[in-house]
Amino acid sequence: MERVSRGVSETRLPRRAGSALGVLALVLLGFVDCSQGESPGVSPPPPAISAAPTKTAGIVLANETFIAVAKQATASVVNIASTRKVAVRQQPFPGPSPFFDDPFFRRFFGDPFERRFPAPQERQEQGLGSGVIVSADGYIVTNNHVIEQAEEIIVLLPDKRRFKAKLIGADPKTDLAVVKIEATNLPTLPWGDSSRLQVGEVALAVGNPFGLNQTVTMGIISAVGRANMGIVDYEDFIQTDAAINPGNSGGALVNLNGDLIGINTAIFTRTGGYMGIGFAIPSNMVRSVMTGLIKHGKVVRGWLGVSIQELTEELATQFDVAEAKGVLVSDVMEDSPAAKAKLERGDIITTYNNVAVKDPVQLRSLVADTEPGSTVTLSILRDKKTRDVKVTIGELPKTVAKARGPDEKGRGEHALAGVAVERLAPEDLKRLKIDGGVAVIQVERGSPADRAGLRQGDIIREINRKRVRTVEDFERLVDKLEPRASVLLLVHRGTASIFLSVKPE
C-alpha cells in the first residue's frame, strides 16, 4: 500500500457515545423494545405502534454519534503531498524491452547498446497521503513511506489552507514520521489507549483515499497485536475492516469516543485496493515514537542484548518443559544488559515485567518500548526451575544499518539501495572463521542487489575491494557509492566466498 498536547475540539462528544451504537444494533435486531419498561427476563408483549418513535430516537442518537465523531476526526486529518525525484528509463520504442537487461545482448553490443538504450532520466514524482494533527501548534503524524525521500512536503488543511511542512523526524522501523507546519490553534484528536482495544469494537477510518479528501469509513477492530507481517521491524498492528485504500496512509483510526486509537498504514491486497483487511499502528506506539522524534530527533529504544526465537513444541520437548510458552534465548551478547544480569543461552523468558511473553516479536516490542536505564523483572525457566531476574535495560546500539537510496540532492539510486545489514557477534565470526563482515538481514525485492543474487544471511566482507569489518565500515563505503555505478561485493555464503557484481538500473 501505498502506506503533544491534547487539543480542544469544537465538537464535544459524550464519553459513553458508544452506547448509542449498542442501542441502534439491538433496536434493528428486534431485541429491545425501547417503549417498554419490563425487567430483564420478562417477555414483553408484542410491540405497539407507539413504540416506533422511540426506536427512531435510538437510531437518531446513534446516527448523531457517528456524525459528531466524523466531524471531530475530519477536522484533524490533513492531506499530505510529497515531491521526490525518481529515475525513469527512456525507451527508444513503446513498452519495456525484453532484451534490455539480457547479458547476452550486452556482451555483444556493449557501449553502443547502452547508447541506444539510454540510462534512466530523472523526473518529479508526487505522492499523496494523509496525516493527523497531534498538537495545536502544528505537529502532524504520518507514515514514513508518505514522506520518504521527499524534497518538498505540502500539507493541505481541511479549511483549504496550504503549508510547506518541515520534517522533524522519521522512524522507518515503525513507518512513522512527524512533520511541522507554522500554524496555531489547530484542532486535534484526544489520544486513546490502544492497549484497551477489544475485537469487535467499532472504529472509523479517516483519510484521503485516491485523493478524495476527508473520506470516512466504518468497520470494527478485527484483531489486535498483529505481527510477523513483514511490513516494518516493529509490528503490533491493529487489524480493521474499515475501508482503507491508497491515500489513507497516515490517516486516523478513531473509536466512537472520538479518540485517536491508531494511524492507518497498510492493507492486505491482491488487487491494489481494499479487500477488507487493513492495518493501523496502535496509538500507544505512535505516541511513544512521536515523543522521541520531537524531543530527540530520533527514537531511543531499549536493548536487552539477546538473540531469541520461538519456543516450538519440539524445542519445548528438547528442553524438557511442559508447555511451549515464552521465548527461547539462543544467544547472549557480550557486555549486554542480559549478560550483566547473568542470562544464559537456553533460558526461556516467560514474563517481562509481569506481562506474559507470547512470541519473539512481542518481547522485542516490549524491550524497545522500555526507557533505557529502567530496571525490569524477567521470569525465566532454567533447568526446569522458575526464577526471577532483574535487568537494567540499555539503549539500543547502532548495530543495524540500511543502505540509503537517493541522496539529499536526488541524484538517483546506488547499487546497494534496499540492502539492510547488522553486526556479527564475535562468536559468529569465530564460528564462520572470518575476521570481519556484516550480515545481510534484508534485500528489497526487485532491487539491484536482489537481481544480482544477494540473499538474506549472506555476509558482506568487501565492497569494491575495500574491507568491511563493521556496520560503520559498511555505512562509510555505501555513502561513497556513486549513482548508477556498478559495485563489486565479496560475500561469504555457507562455507565459501563468492564475488557478486551489482549494477543499478
Secondary structure as the mmCIF struct_conf table of DSSP 4:
data_model
#
loop_
_struct_conf.conf_type_id
_struct_conf.id
_struct_conf.beg_label_comp_id
_struct_conf.beg_label_asym_id
_struct_conf.beg_label_seq_id
_struct_conf.end_label_comp_id
_struct_conf.end_label_asym_id
_struct_conf.end_label_seq_id
HELX_LH_PP_P HELX_LH_PP_P1 SER A 5 SER A 9
BEND BEND1 GLU A 10 THR A 11
HELX_LH_PP_P HELX_LH_PP_P2 ARG A 12 PRO A 14
TURN_TY1_P TURN_TY1_P1 ARG A 15 ALA A 17
HELX_RH_AL_P HELX_RH_AL_P1 GLY A 18 LEU A 29
TURN_TY1_P TURN_TY1_P2 GLY A 30 GLY A 30
TURN_TY1_P TURN_TY1_P3 CYS A 34 SER A 35
HELX_LH_PP_P HELX_LH_PP_P3 GLU A 38 SER A 39
TURN_TY1_P TURN_TY1_P4 PRO A 40 GLY A 41
BEND BEND2 VAL A 42 VAL A 42
HELX_LH_PP_P HELX_LH_PP_P4 SER A 43 ALA A 48
HELX_RH_3T_P HELX_RH_3T_P1 ILE A 49 ALA A 51
HELX_RH_AL_P HELX_RH_AL_P2 ALA A 52 SER A 76
STRN STRN1 VAL A 77 VAL A 88
HELX_LH_PP_P HELX_LH_PP_P5 ARG A 89 GLN A 91
BEND BEND3 PRO A 92 GLY A 95
TURN_TY1_P TURN_TY1_P5 PRO A 98 ASP A 101
HELX_RH_AL_P HELX_RH_AL_P3 PRO A 103 ARG A 116
BEND BEND4 PHE A 117 PHE A 117
HELX_LH_PP_P HELX_LH_PP_P6 PRO A 118 PRO A 120
STRN STRN2 GLN A 121 ILE A 133
BEND BEND5 SER A 135 SER A 135
TURN_TY1_P TURN_TY1_P6 ALA A 136 ASP A 137
BEND BEND6 GLY A 138 GLY A 138
STRN STRN3 TYR A 139 ASN A 143
HELX_RH_AL_P HELX_RH_AL_P4 ASN A 144 ILE A 147
TURN_TY1_P TURN_TY1_P7 GLU A 148 GLN A 149
BEND BEND7 GLU A 151 GLU A 151
STRN STRN4 GLU A 152 LEU A 156
TURN_TY1_P TURN_TY1_P8 PRO A 158 ASP A 159
BEND BEND8 LYS A 160 LYS A 160
STRN STRN5 ARG A 162 LYS A 164
STRN STRN6 LYS A 166 ASP A 171
TURN_TY1_P TURN_TY1_P9 PRO A 172 ASP A 175
STRN STRN7 LEU A 176 LYS A 180
BEND BEND9 GLU A 182 GLU A 182
BEND BEND10 ASN A 185 ASN A 185
HELX_LH_PP_P HELX_LH_PP_P7 LEU A 189 PRO A 190
STRN STRN8 TRP A 191 TRP A 191
HELX_LH_PP_P HELX_LH_PP_P8 GLY A 192 GLY A 192
HELX_RH_3T_P HELX_RH_3T_P2 SER A 194 ARG A 196
TURN_TY1_P TURN_TY1_P10 VAL A 199 GLY A 200
STRN STRN9 VAL A 202 GLY A 207
HELX_RH_3T_P HELX_RH_3T_P3 PRO A 209 GLY A 211
TURN_TY1_P TURN_TY1_P11 ASN A 213 GLN A 214
STRN STRN10 THR A 215 ARG A 226
BEND BEND11 GLY A 230 TYR A 234
STRN STRN11 PHE A 237 THR A 240
BEND BEND12 ALA A 242 ALA A 242
TURN_TY1_P TURN_TY1_P12 PRO A 246 GLY A 247
TURN_TY1_P TURN_TY1_P13 SER A 249 GLY A 250
STRN STRN12 ALA A 252 VAL A 254
TURN_TY1_P TURN_TY1_P14 LEU A 256 ASN A 257
STRN STRN13 LEU A 260 ILE A 267
BEND BEND13 ARG A 270 GLY A 273
BEND BEND14 GLY A 276 GLY A 276
STRN STRN14 GLY A 278 PRO A 282
HELX_RH_AL_P HELX_RH_AL_P5 SER A 283 HIS A 296
BEND BEND15 GLY A 297 LYS A 298
STRN STRN15 GLY A 302 TRP A 303
STRN STRN16 VAL A 306 GLU A 310
HELX_RH_AL_P HELX_RH_AL_P6 GLU A 313 GLN A 318
TURN_TY1_P TURN_TY1_P15 PHE A 319 ASP A 320
BEND BEND16 ALA A 322 GLU A 323
BEND BEND17 GLY A 326 GLY A 326
STRN STRN17 VAL A 327 VAL A 332
TURN_TY1_P TURN_TY1_P16 GLU A 334 ASP A 335
BEND BEND18 SER A 336 SER A 336
HELX_RH_AL_P HELX_RH_AL_P7 PRO A 337 LYS A 340
TURN_TY1_P TURN_TY1_P17 ALA A 341 LYS A 342
TURN_TY1_P TURN_TY1_P18 ARG A 345 GLY A 346
STRN STRN18 ILE A 348 TYR A 352
TURN_TY1_P TURN_TY1_P19 ASN A 353 ASN A 354
STRN STRN19 VAL A 355 ALA A 356
HELX_LH_PP_P HELX_LH_PP_P9 VAL A 357 VAL A 357
BEND BEND19 ASP A 359 ASP A 359
HELX_RH_AL_P HELX_RH_AL_P8 PRO A 360 ALA A 368
TURN_TY1_P TURN_TY1_P20 ASP A 369 ASP A 369
BEND BEND20 THR A 370 THR A 370
HELX_LH_PP_P HELX_LH_PP_P10 GLU A 371 GLU A 371
TURN_TY1_P TURN_TY1_P21 PRO A 372 GLY A 373
STRN STRN20 THR A 375 ARG A 382
TURN_TY1_P TURN_TY1_P22 ASP A 383 LYS A 384
STRN STRN21 LYS A 385 THR A 392
STRN STRN22 GLY A 394 GLU A 395
HELX_LH_PP_P HELX_LH_PP_P11 LEU A 396 PRO A 397
BEND BEND21 LYS A 398 LYS A 398
STRN STRN23 VAL A 400 LYS A 402
BEND BEND22 PRO A 406 PRO A 406
TURN_TY1_P TURN_TY1_P23 GLU A 408 LYS A 409
TURN_TY1_P TURN_TY1_P24 ALA A 415 GLY A 418
STRN STRN24 VAL A 419 ARG A 423
HELX_LH_PP_P HELX_LH_PP_P12 LEU A 424 ALA A 425
HELX_RH_AL_P HELX_RH_AL_P9 PRO A 426 LEU A 432
TURN_TY1_P TURN_TY1_P25 LYS A 433 LYS A 433
BEND BEND23 ASP A 435 ASP A 435
STRN STRN25 VAL A 438 VAL A 443
TURN_TY1_P TURN_TY1_P26 ARG A 445 GLY A 446
BEND BEND24 SER A 447 SER A 447
HELX_RH_AL_P HELX_RH_AL_P10 PRO A 448 ALA A 452
TURN_TY1_P TURN_TY1_P27 GLY A 453 GLY A 453
TURN_TY1_P TURN_TY1_P28 GLN A 456 GLY A 457
STRN STRN26 ILE A 459 ILE A 463
TURN_TY1_P TURN_TY1_P29 ASN A 464 ARG A 465
STRN STRN27 LYS A 466 ARG A 467
BEND BEND25 THR A 470 THR A 470
HELX_RH_AL_P HELX_RH_AL_P11 VAL A 471 ASP A 479
TURN_TY1_P TURN_TY1_P30 LYS A 480 LYS A 480
HELX_LH_PP_P HELX_LH_PP_P13 LEU A 481 GLU A 482
TURN_TY1_P TURN_TY1_P31 PRO A 483 ARG A 484
STRN STRN28 VAL A 487 ARG A 493
TURN_TY1_P TURN_TY1_P32 GLY A 494 THR A 495
STRN STRN29 ALA A 496 VAL A 502
#
